[in-house]
Amino acid sequence: MAHRRQSFGGYDHGVSQFYAQHPEFVNFLEAFDGQVQRVDAQDNIFQAHPHANSIAKAMAQTLPPIQTKWEAHHIQRQNNKFVIISKTGETRTADILVVTAPLPQATALLGDCWDTEWPNVGDIHYTSQLTIMLTCTFGAHQDLVEILSKNHPTTDVTIQEQLSENNGKDHIKRLVIHIALTPIDPMFSMELDDIKQNLLAQISDLDHMPLDLQVHRWRYAQVTKGYDALMLKHSSLDLWLAGDCFAGHGVEGAYVSGHAVATDIIKQLRFGGKE
């Protein structure tokens, strides 16, 4: 629901906020105490916790079946319907369509169904980001950040979050470090396992090695022209596009909004007789 796996490896397990539009969707989210909390009661803004994958599974069980694994190659518009054509030539039709894909892929997929009012692919660029999550003893975290900043001068090393707790023995520091990767950085094209070993080698001379170290990597979409929307709605067709989030809330925000839109659509289908 909120976690998206990138083709070059890694999951985004961050905490995301999203807007729930339909009352049925709001009621559903409120039933998951401990996994989703309401941030703004007036605007129905919720926050999903990192372990909230079970929400998506629960939604799949409560809503009508949806064909999610369909290898679509391209989409055409025929007789006021969307015709979804697979790589093997099989077809399916739909009256309403929600596409969850980054814009470069969506442009090729939708073809003539693309809305000319949507951002051009040329207006979008992606930044590759590496997230290092580690646990270390108190004091060692400063050395870790110093080493990473020194070894990666072309990157923007920032600490997003610091949580400390006392386990009864040593004071423990939990770090979440974001590194904005550039093509110059060797880690830009390395496999995740190799990146982890590379990081461990960089800090091998420290007196206190991390107790735990995880590495994740994904891309964020940025639009050169001003655009503030979680979803793209076609100006004349029943077509929504999610997959790149332009409002600065992270790629997962668009996917969660996509589920909210899909929930609204599903309810319409129950009474409208559409596919």
Protein Blocks (a to p, Z undefined) as FASTA:
>chain_A
ZZccdfkgpadfbdcddddfblklmmmmmmmghjaccfblmlopacddfklmmmmmmmmm
mpccddfbccdfbdcdeehiacdddfkopacddfbdcddddfklmmmmnmmmpcfkbccf
klpccdddddddddddehjlmmmmmmmmmmmmmbccddfbdcdddehiaccddddddddd
dfklmklmgcfklmmmmmmmmmmmpmbdcfbdcdddddddddfbdcddfbdcdfkbccdd
ehiackonojklmmmmmmmmmmmmmmmmmmnopZZ
